[in-house]
Amino acid sequence: MAHLRSGRARILALPAGLALTASLGLLPAAASAAPLDEAPAAGSAAVVTDGPKMSYVVNVKGGHSTAKAVKKAIAAAGGTVVISYDQIGVIVVHSQNPDFARTIRGVRGVKSAGATRTAPLAAQSTTDIGAEQPLSAAEARAAADRADAGQDPFEPLQWDLPAIKADKAHEKSLGSKKVTVAVLDTGVDDTHPDLAPNFDRAASANCVTGAPDTTDGSWRPGPTESDHGTHVAGTIAAAKNGVGVTGVAPGVKVSGIKVSNPDGFFYTESVVCGFVWAAEHGVEVTNNSYYVDPWLYTCKNDLDQGALVEALQRATRYAERKGAVNVAAAGNARTDLAADEIVDKTSPNDTTPVERVVDPEVCPDVPTMLDGVVTVSATGAKGLKSSYSNYGLGVVDIAAPGGDSTAFQPPEAPATNGLILSTLPGGKYGYKAGTSMASPHVAGVAALIKSTRPHASPAEVKALLYKQADDTACTDPYDINGDGTVDAVCEGGKRDNGFYGKGLTDALDAVRR
């Protein structure tokens, strides 16, 4: 099958042609500035404020009093505070001072600071991410004719539900309305008839600027923006209501937290806002099917990039402390994330990429490889690692259906398409594939666990996720297209390996008490 290059590699889903993302990476570390004891003196040289307008995160060490002093230093250095997340000591700043980051790093109380992008802030244009495969009227009619009593009309086409025993789980429980899964993504169309019954407006917001906007509908994708988040939301919690498809946890709530700008970029300030918003609004699970731009591999030993990793790690840890399990897609570059070295030719993706060799332990894929995050690889309809899915022993925690080329892994009848069927904006339905589609299956199972055990902590929910997963041994040799060439090497044993982690997620065990 021919592989087309996706124009939106940063969203961890593949369009109809299963276009594969490339891996991203690191610029040389900048020189460290000599520390200063306080904010720049009032009598010092005038601050330049006519450079390109850039966005920064400033990570503070210490409490509120320290943050207050740092904010004064930010102003003195030509910065404007957009919002301050004092709960985690992260301040989002805009500045036109080209020397802002170097200056503020030297201020007492600042642990790290860095630009969140390599392109200046500007009005964004929209670009297509590649078409999904729409569900045809003929397929819809055929599926509805085959649906059994108790099935939604298109459920016969959802091979992914029986693959994780979600169909059997629904006989016991659909999940609790007291549990909300937040979809940090490109936006969710809450007017969709399969999503409206389960939508949690109070836990939804638009975080694109780095500060939450709760204007009604602000969390929806615009008419020319990506349908990615709506598809993800349907996999988690499309209602079992006699309409369309069924989600993994069709009785739980789902919220939309928009963290992608109109151009499809997921920048640090937006994602930090998303995690803090979820944490402050009682969300039990977050789903993260993206990587944070402009670096696929964000290097902790670079002054700018290291500040981004610090801010995002603080945000995910805060969400978990407040009760959320954070689930993330492993990525679609068929890369071994446990390798000693990875060649990255595509970062930064918002200006001019440079080729670099990175160590993924130093330069993690964020949020996928952050501590505490559940990392999900994708499988196809035959239960094998999907052709595009990233993998890695000690990195991948668990596997779930993400779909694959029908030529590689065809489903059993009555399903006809090897991709994942879910909701699309405007009341539509369509197929997509990617680890983006795998991650929401695990988020749905985590929601079922939380529904069954409402007092379980995030650590306990994760432990049950892994314990209940169905052991899946390495596929060896792995020749997914049958051309006689090994496409990837799986390391590890039956109970924990680089392809499937602790195994394939299990929805039925999640609802057993």
C-alpha positions as CSV (number, residue, x, y, z in Angstrom):
1,M,0.0,0.0,0.0
2,A,1.3,3.4,-0.9
3,H,2.0,5.7,2.1
4,L,1.2,9.4,1.7
5,R,3.0,12.0,3.9
6,S,0.6,13.6,6.3
7,G,0.4,17.4,6.4
8,R,-0.4,17.2,10.1
9,A,2.1,14.9,11.6
10,R,1.7,16.5,15.0
11,I,-1.8,15.1,15.4
12,L,-1.3,11.4,16.2
13,A,-3.9,10.0,13.8
14,L,-3.5,8.9,10.3
15,P,-5.8,10.0,7.4
16,A,-7.5,7.5,5.1
17,G,-4.3,6.6,3.3
18,L,-2.5,5.9,6.6
19,A,0.0,8.6,6.1
20,L,2.8,8.2,8.6
21,T,4.2,10.9,10.8
22,A,7.9,11.6,11.0
23,S,9.9,12.0,14.2
24,L,10.8,15.5,15.4
25,G,13.7,17.0,17.6
26,L,16.6,19.4,19.1
27,L,18.6,22.5,18.4
28,P,22.0,23.0,20.1
29,A,21.7,24.2,23.7
30,A,22.0,27.9,24.3
31,A,24.7,29.3,26.5
32,S,23.7,29.7,30.1
33,A,23.3,33.2,31.5
34,A,25.0,34.3,34.7
35,P,22.3,34.3,37.5
36,L,21.1,37.7,38.8
37,D,19.9,38.3,42.3
38,E,16.9,40.4,41.3
39,A,14.9,41.9,38.5
40,P,16.8,44.2,36.0
41,A,17.5,47.5,37.7
42,A,15.4,50.5,36.8
43,G,18.5,52.4,35.7
44,S,19.8,49.6,33.4
45,A,19.9,49.9,29.6
46,A,16.5,50.2,27.9
47,V,14.8,47.0,27.1
48,V,14.3,46.3,23.5
49,T,10.6,45.7,22.7
50,D,10.4,46.0,19.0
51,G,11.4,42.4,18.1
52,P,9.0,39.7,17.0
53,K,6.3,38.9,19.5
54,M,7.0,35.5,21.0
55,S,5.4,33.3,23.6
56,Y,7.3,32.0,26.7
57,V,6.8,29.8,29.7
58,V,8.6,30.9,32.9
59,N,8.9,28.2,35.6
60,V,9.1,29.5,39.1
61,K,10.7,27.8,42.1
62,G,9.1,28.7,45.4
63,G,5.7,29.9,46.5
64,H,3.3,32.8,45.7
65,S,5.7,35.4,47.1
66,T,8.4,34.3,44.7
67,A,6.0,34.3,41.8
68,K,5.0,37.9,42.7
69,A,8.6,39.0,42.5
70,V,9.2,37.1,39.3
71,K,6.2,38.8,37.7
72,K,7.7,42.2,38.4
73,A,10.9,41.0,36.8
74,I,9.0,39.8,33.8
75,A,7.5,43.3,33.3
76,A,10.9,44.9,33.7
77,A,12.3,42.6,31.1
78,G,9.6,43.6,28.6
79,G,7.2,40.8,29.1
80,T,3.5,40.7,29.5
81,V,1.9,38.0,31.7
82,V,-0.9,36.3,29.8
83,I,-1.8,34.0,32.8
84,S,-0.1,32.7,35.8
85,Y,-0.7,29.2,37.0
86,D,0.4,29.6,40.5
87,Q,-0.8,26.1,41.4
88,I,2.2,24.7,39.5
89,G,4.5,27.7,39.3
90,V,4.2,28.3,35.5
91,I,3.7,31.7,34.0
92,V,2.7,32.2,30.4
93,V,4.3,35.4,28.9
94,H,4.4,37.3,25.7
95,S,7.4,39.5,24.8
96,Q,8.9,41.4,22.0
97,N,12.3,41.6,23.7
98,P,14.6,39.2,21.8
99,D,16.7,38.8,24.9
100,F,13.7,38.1,27.2
101,A,14.5,34.4,27.9
102,R,18.1,35.0,28.7
103,T,17.3,37.9,30.9
104,I,14.5,36.2,32.9
105,R,16.5,33.0,33.4
106,G,19.0,35.0,35.5
107,V,16.3,36.3,37.9
108,R,16.2,34.9,41.4
109,G,13.3,32.4,41.8
110,V,13.2,31.4,38.1
111,K,14.0,27.7,37.6
112,S,13.8,27.8,33.8
113,A,12.2,29.8,31.0
114,G,11.9,29.2,27.3
115,A,10.1,30.2,24.1
116,T,7.3,27.8,23.3
117,R,7.7,28.1,19.5
118,T,10.3,29.2,17.0
119,A,7.8,31.2,14.9
120,P,6.5,34.6,16.1
121,L,2.9,34.9,17.3
122,A,0.8,35.7,14.3
123,A,-2.7,35.2,12.9
124,Q,-3.0,31.6,11.9
125,S,-4.3,30.2,8.7
126,T,-6.0,26.8,8.3
127,T,-4.7,23.8,6.5
128,D,-6.2,20.4,5.8
129,I,-4.9,17.4,7.7
130,G,-6.0,14.9,5.1
131,A,-9.5,13.4,4.6
132,E,-10.9,10.6,6.7
133,Q,-12.8,7.8,5.0
134,P,-16.5,8.9,5.4
135,L,-19.1,6.2,6.2
136,S,-21.1,5.8,3.0
137,A,-24.9,5.6,3.0
138,A,-24.8,2.1,1.6
139,E,-22.4,1.0,4.5
140,A,-24.7,2.7,7.0
141,R,-27.8,0.9,5.7
142,A,-26.1,-2.5,5.6
143,A,-24.8,-2.1,9.1
144,A,-28.1,-1.0,10.5
145,D,-29.7,-4.1,8.9
146,R,-27.2,-6.3,10.6
147,A,-27.4,-4.6,14.1
148,D,-28.8,-6.9,16.8
149,A,-31.2,-5.7,19.4
150,G,-29.4,-3.5,21.9
151,Q,-26.7,-2.5,19.3
152,D,-26.5,1.0,17.9
153,P,-27.0,1.0,14.1
154,F,-23.3,1.2,13.1
155,E,-22.0,-1.0,15.9
156,P,-21.6,-4.0,13.6
157,L,-18.8,-2.1,11.8
158,Q,-16.9,-1.4,15.1
159,W,-14.6,-4.4,15.2
160,D,-12.6,-2.5,17.9
161,L,-15.3,-3.0,20.6
162,P,-15.3,-6.8,20.7
163,A,-11.5,-6.7,20.3
164,I,-11.3,-5.3,23.8
165,K,-14.5,-7.0,25.0
166,A,-16.3,-3.7,25.3
167,D,-19.5,-5.2,23.9
168,K,-19.5,-7.7,26.8
169,A,-18.7,-5.0,29.3
170,H,-21.7,-3.0,28.2
171,E,-24.0,-5.8,29.3
172,K,-22.7,-5.2,32.8
173,S,-22.1,-1.4,32.8
174,L,-22.0,1.6,30.5
175,G,-20.0,3.6,32.9
176,S,-21.0,6.4,35.4
177,K,-22.3,9.9,34.6
178,K,-20.1,11.0,37.5
179,V,-16.9,10.2,35.5
180,T,-15.6,12.7,32.9
181,V,-13.0,12.1,30.3
182,A,-11.4,15.3,29.0
183,V,-10.3,15.3,25.3
184,L,-7.4,17.7,25.0
185,D,-7.4,18.1,21.2
186,T,-8.5,20.1,18.2
187,G,-12.0,20.7,19.7
188,V,-15.1,18.6,20.2
189,D,-18.5,19.1,18.4
190,D,-20.8,18.8,21.4
191,T,-23.8,19.2,19.1
192,H,-23.3,15.8,17.5
193,P,-26.3,13.5,18.4
194,D,-24.0,10.8,19.7
195,L,-22.0,13.2,21.9
196,A,-24.6,15.7,23.1
197,P,-26.2,13.3,25.7
198,N,-22.8,12.8,27.4
199,F,-21.1,16.2,27.0
200,D,-19.8,18.0,30.1
201,R,-20.0,21.7,29.3
202,A,-18.6,22.7,32.8
203,A,-15.4,20.9,32.2
204,S,-14.9,22.2,28.6
205,A,-12.9,25.3,27.5
206,N,-10.7,26.7,24.7
207,C,-7.1,26.9,25.9
208,V,-5.4,27.9,22.6
209,T,-4.1,31.2,24.0
210,G,-2.8,29.6,27.1
211,A,-5.7,31.0,29.2
212,P,-9.1,29.3,29.3
213,D,-12.0,30.7,27.3
214,T,-15.4,29.4,28.4
215,T,-17.5,31.2,25.8
216,D,-20.3,28.9,24.8
217,G,-19.0,26.6,22.0
218,S,-15.4,27.9,22.2
219,W,-14.3,24.2,22.5
220,R,-15.8,23.3,19.1
221,P,-13.6,23.0,16.0
222,G,-14.1,25.8,13.5
223,P,-15.7,24.9,10.1
224,T,-12.3,24.5,8.5
225,E,-10.5,23.0,11.5
226,S,-9.6,19.4,12.2
227,D,-12.3,16.9,13.0
228,H,-9.7,14.9,15.0
229,G,-11.0,15.7,18.5
230,T,-14.6,14.9,17.7
231,H,-13.5,11.5,16.4
232,V,-11.5,10.8,19.6
233,A,-14.5,11.8,21.8
234,G,-16.8,9.4,20.0
235,T,-14.5,6.5,20.6
236,I,-14.5,7.3,24.3
237,A,-18.1,8.1,25.0
238,A,-20.5,8.1,22.1
239,A,-23.9,7.4,23.7
240,K,-25.6,4.1,23.4
241,N,-28.8,5.7,22.3
242,G,-30.0,4.0,19.1
243,V,-28.0,6.4,17.0
244,G,-24.8,5.9,15.1
245,V,-21.8,4.4,17.0
246,T,-21.1,3.3,20.5
247,G,-18.2,4.5,22.7
248,V,-16.0,2.3,24.9
249,A,-17.7,3.9,27.9
250,P,-21.0,5.2,26.6
251,G,-22.4,6.1,30.0
252,V,-19.6,8.5,31.1
253,K,-19.2,12.2,30.4
254,V,-16.8,13.6,27.9
255,S,-15.5,17.2,27.8
256,G,-13.7,19.1,25.1
257,I,-10.6,21.2,25.9
258,K,-9.3,22.8,22.7
259,V,-5.5,23.0,22.8
260,S,-4.8,23.2,19.0
261,N,-4.7,26.5,17.2
262,P,-6.4,26.9,13.8
263,D,-3.2,25.9,12.1
264,G,-3.1,22.6,13.9
265,F,-0.2,23.3,16.3
266,F,-0.3,22.2,19.9
267,Y,1.9,24.7,21.8
268,T,3.1,24.3,25.4
269,E,1.0,27.2,26.9
270,S,-2.2,25.7,25.4
271,V,-1.5,22.2,26.7
272,V,-0.5,23.4,30.2
273,C,-3.8,25.3,30.3
274,G,-5.6,22.2,29.3
275,F,-4.2,20.0,32.0
276,V,-4.7,22.7,34.7
277,W,-8.3,23.3,33.5
278,A,-9.0,19.5,33.6
279,A,-7.4,19.3,37.1
280,E,-9.5,22.2,38.4
281,H,-12.8,20.8,37.1
282,G,-12.8,17.4,38.5
283,V,-11.9,15.4,35.4
284,E,-11.0,11.7,36.1
285,V,-9.2,10.9,32.8
286,T,-7.5,13.0,30.1
287,N,-6.9,11.8,26.6
288,N,-3.9,13.2,24.7
289,S,-3.6,12.2,21.1
290,Y,-0.9,14.6,19.9
291,Y,2.6,15.8,20.6
292,V,3.6,19.2,21.8
293,D,4.9,21.5,19.0
294,P,7.3,22.5,17.6
295,W,9.5,19.6,18.8
296,L,8.5,15.9,18.6
297,Y,11.5,15.2,20.8
298,T,11.8,18.1,23.3
299,C,15.3,18.1,24.8
300,K,15.8,18.7,28.5
301,N,19.4,19.8,28.0
302,D,18.4,22.8,25.8
303,L,17.5,25.9,27.8
304,D,14.3,26.7,25.8
305,Q,13.1,23.2,25.3
306,G,14.0,22.1,28.8
307,A,11.7,24.8,30.2
308,L,8.8,23.4,28.1
309,V,9.4,19.9,29.4
310,E,9.4,21.3,33.0
311,A,6.2,23.2,32.5
312,L,4.4,20.2,30.9
313,Q,5.6,17.7,33.5
314,R,4.4,20.1,36.3
315,A,1.0,20.3,34.6
316,T,0.5,16.5,34.1
317,R,1.7,15.8,37.7
318,Y,-0.8,18.4,39.0
319,A,-3.6,16.8,37.0
320,E,-2.8,13.4,38.5
321,R,-2.5,14.9,42.0
322,K,-6.0,16.3,41.5
323,G,-7.3,12.8,40.5
324,A,-6.8,12.4,36.8
325,V,-5.3,9.5,34.9
326,N,-3.4,11.0,31.9
327,V,-3.5,8.8,28.7
328,A,-1.4,9.5,25.6
329,A,-0.8,8.2,22.1
330,A,2.6,6.6,21.4
331,G,3.0,8.2,17.9
332,N,2.8,7.1,14.3
333,A,6.4,7.1,13.0
334,R,7.0,3.3,13.5
335,T,9.9,4.4,15.7
336,D,11.5,2.5,18.6
337,L,11.2,5.0,21.4
338,A,13.5,2.9,23.5
339,A,16.4,3.2,21.0
340,D,19.7,4.8,22.0
341,E,19.5,7.3,19.2
342,I,16.8,8.6,16.9
343,V,17.4,10.7,13.8
344,D,15.0,13.6,13.6
345,K,14.7,15.6,10.4
346,T,11.5,17.5,11.0
347,S,11.9,19.8,14.0
348,P,11.2,22.6,14.6
349,N,8.0,22.1,12.6
350,D,6.8,25.7,12.7
351,T,9.9,27.2,11.0
352,T,12.8,25.5,9.3
353,P,13.6,21.9,10.4
354,V,17.2,20.9,11.0
355,E,18.5,17.3,11.1
356,R,19.7,16.2,14.5
357,V,20.3,12.9,16.4
358,V,18.6,12.7,19.8
359,D,18.6,10.4,22.8
360,P,14.9,9.9,23.6
361,E,15.8,9.6,27.3
362,V,17.1,13.2,27.2
363,C,14.7,14.3,24.5
364,P,11.3,12.8,25.3
365,D,8.3,12.8,23.1
366,V,5.9,15.0,25.1
367,P,3.4,14.3,26.7
368,T,3.8,10.7,25.6
369,M,7.0,10.0,27.5
370,L,6.4,12.2,30.6
371,D,6.6,10.4,34.0
372,G,3.2,9.1,35.1
373,V,1.5,9.3,31.6
374,V,-0.1,6.1,30.3
375,T,1.5,5.5,26.8
376,V,-0.6,3.6,24.3
377,S,0.5,1.7,21.1
378,A,-1.9,0.8,18.4
379,T,-3.1,-2.6,17.1
380,G,-5.1,-3.6,14.0
381,A,-8.1,-5.8,13.4
382,K,-5.8,-9.0,13.6
383,G,-4.5,-7.9,16.9
384,L,-1.0,-7.2,15.7
385,K,0.9,-3.9,16.2
386,S,-0.3,-1.5,13.6
387,S,2.1,-0.9,10.8
388,Y,2.7,2.8,11.7
389,S,2.7,2.5,15.5
390,N,5.7,3.6,17.6
391,Y,6.8,1.1,20.2
392,G,9.5,0.6,22.8
393,L,10.2,-1.6,25.8
394,G,9.8,0.4,28.9
395,V,8.0,3.2,27.0
396,V,4.8,1.6,25.8
397,D,2.5,0.8,28.8
398,I,-0.5,-0.8,27.1
399,A,-2.0,-1.4,23.6
400,A,-5.4,-0.8,22.1
401,P,-7.1,-0.8,18.7
402,G,-6.0,2.0,16.5
403,G,-6.7,0.5,13.1
404,D,-4.4,-0.4,10.2
405,S,-4.6,-0.8,6.5
406,T,-7.4,-3.2,5.6
407,A,-4.9,-4.8,3.3
408,F,-2.6,-5.6,6.2
409,Q,-5.2,-6.4,8.9
410,P,-8.7,-6.9,7.5
411,P,-11.5,-7.3,10.1
412,E,-14.0,-10.1,10.3
413,A,-17.4,-9.6,8.9
414,P,-19.7,-7.8,9.2
415,A,-17.0,-5.1,9.6
416,T,-15.4,-4.2,6.3
417,N,-12.8,-1.5,7.1
418,G,-9.7,-2.0,9.1
419,L,-9.8,1.6,10.5
420,I,-11.7,2.9,13.5
421,L,-15.2,4.2,13.0
422,S,-16.3,7.2,15.1
423,T,-18.1,10.5,15.2
424,L,-17.2,13.5,13.0
425,P,-18.5,17.1,13.2
426,G,-21.9,18.0,11.8
427,G,-23.5,14.7,12.8
428,K,-21.3,12.7,10.5
429,Y,-19.3,9.5,10.9
430,G,-16.1,8.3,9.4
431,Y,-13.0,6.1,9.7
432,K,-9.5,7.1,10.9
433,A,-6.4,5.2,12.0
434,G,-3.5,6.1,14.3
435,T,-2.3,5.8,17.9
436,S,-4.7,8.7,18.3
437,M,-7.5,6.2,17.9
438,A,-5.8,3.7,20.3
439,S,-5.4,6.1,23.2
440,P,-9.1,6.9,23.6
441,H,-9.9,3.2,23.9
442,V,-7.6,3.1,26.9
443,A,-9.1,6.3,28.2
444,G,-12.5,4.8,27.9
445,V,-11.4,1.6,29.8
446,A,-9.9,3.8,32.6
447,A,-13.2,5.6,32.8
448,L,-15.0,2.2,33.2
449,I,-12.6,1.3,36.0
450,K,-13.2,4.6,37.8
451,S,-16.9,4.1,37.3
452,T,-16.8,0.7,39.0
453,R,-14.4,1.9,41.7
454,P,-15.2,5.5,42.3
455,H,-12.7,5.9,45.2
456,A,-9.7,4.5,43.3
457,S,-6.8,6.8,43.1
458,P,-5.1,7.5,39.7
459,A,-2.3,5.1,40.7
460,E,-4.8,2.4,41.5
461,V,-6.7,2.9,38.2
462,K,-3.4,2.6,36.3
463,A,-2.4,-0.5,38.2
464,L,-5.8,-2.1,37.3
465,L,-5.4,-1.0,33.7
466,Y,-2.1,-2.9,33.5
467,K,-3.2,-5.9,35.6
468,Q,-6.4,-6.5,33.6
469,A,-4.8,-6.1,30.2
470,D,-4.7,-9.3,28.2
471,D,-1.1,-10.6,27.9
472,T,0.1,-10.3,24.3
473,A,3.4,-11.8,23.3
474,C,5.8,-10.2,20.9
475,T,5.0,-10.6,17.2
476,D,8.2,-12.3,16.0
477,P,9.1,-11.9,13.2
478,Y,7.1,-8.8,12.5
479,D,6.6,-8.5,8.8
480,I,3.3,-6.6,8.6
481,N,3.2,-6.3,4.8
482,G,4.5,-9.8,4.0
483,D,7.3,-8.7,1.8
484,G,9.9,-10.9,3.6
485,T,11.5,-8.0,5.4
486,V,11.3,-7.6,9.2
487,D,9.6,-4.2,9.8
488,A,10.3,-3.9,13.6
489,V,11.9,-5.9,16.4
490,C,9.9,-6.5,19.6
491,E,11.8,-6.9,22.8
492,G,10.5,-8.3,26.1
493,G,8.3,-11.1,27.3
494,K,4.6,-12.0,27.1
495,R,3.6,-9.9,30.1
496,D,5.6,-6.7,29.1
497,N,7.1,-6.0,25.8
498,G,7.9,-3.1,23.4
499,F,5.0,-3.7,21.1
500,Y,2.1,-4.2,23.5
501,G,3.4,-3.1,26.9
502,K,1.4,-4.9,29.6
503,G,-1.0,-6.2,26.9
504,L,-4.2,-5.3,25.1
505,T,-6.6,-3.2,27.2
506,D,-9.6,-5.1,28.6
507,A,-13.0,-3.4,29.0
508,L,-14.8,-6.4,30.5
509,D,-12.4,-6.8,33.4
510,A,-12.8,-3.1,34.0
511,V,-16.5,-3.5,35.0
512,R,-16.0,-6.6,37.1
513,R,-16.1,-5.9,40.8
